[in-house]
Amino acid sequence: MKFKDLEFNNQMHGGVGATAKFNDISVSIQASSNHYCSPREDGLDSTQYSSFEVAIFDKEDWVTSKFIEDADDVSGWTSKETIEQLLEDLSNHY
């Protein structure tokens, strides 16, 4: 899967979001005025953001830190390039 394959939808929080699933792993990619993204604004489409907030879950817990270096439960200001590599890695292993 590539970043361009993600389907971003308008979210109730005012921004946009997409979810990618890989067996038991779910990746949430969000951007809005309330997320760690750039710019931190609502009402934009996904092409207008240069970075996103990413959270990764398995069936039981947050696992973001297992997949993105220096992340906690979420990874803030995550570049499209990092998301692209994450999606490729998950596609190849899950």
N, C-alpha and C positions, 0 to 999 in steps of 0.2 A: 504494500500500500504506500502511496505517496501523499504528500501534503495536499496536492491538487485534487486528490480523490475524496477528501473529506467533504461532507455536506454540512455546511454551517447553516444554522437556522436562527431566526430572531428568538431571543429568550425573554422571559418575563422580567428579568433583571435589567432590561434595557439594552443589552449588548447582543453578542452572538455566541453560539456554542456549537460544538460538534462532539460526537462520541465515536470512538472506534473500538471494536471488540475483537479479541484474539483468544478464543477458547474461554478460559476462566479469567482473563485479564480485560479490564475496561479502561480506556483512556478518555478522560474528559478534557477538552480544550476550550477555554472560555476567554472572553474579552468584554469588558465593560468598564464603567467608572468605578465599580466596586471590586475589580479584579486586578491582580498584579500583571499588568500588560502595558503596552505602549502603542498609541496614546491611551490614557485612562479616560475614555469618553464613551458615551452611549450613542446609539443611533447610526453607527458606522457599519459598513459591510466588512467581511473578513479580509478583503484585499487592502483595507486601509490601516490595518494593524501590522506593526513590525515585530511584535512579540506578544505572547499569550501566557495565561496561567494554565498549568497542566497538572492534573491529578490522575494517579493510576491506582486502581483497586483490583484486588482479587476477590474471591467469594466472601472473604471474612474481614479484610482490613485494607488500610492504605498501604501501598507498596511503592510509592513514587521514588523513595530514596534508593530502592534496589535497582532502579533503571536510569535515574538522572543524577549525576554527580552533584553534590552540595545541595540536594533537595531535602526537604522535610516531608510533611504530608502533601504539600503542593510545591511545584516548581514555578516561581514567579519570573516574569520577563524572559520567557523561554523563546528563543529565536525560531523562525520557521525552519532553519537549517537543522537545529537540534531536534525539532519535532519530526522532520523528515527522516533523520537517522534513527530516531526512536521507533517510528512506524516501520521502517525497513527491518530493524533488528527484531521487533516483535513479529513481523510477518514471517521472518526466516526461522524463528525459534518456537512460535506458538501456532 
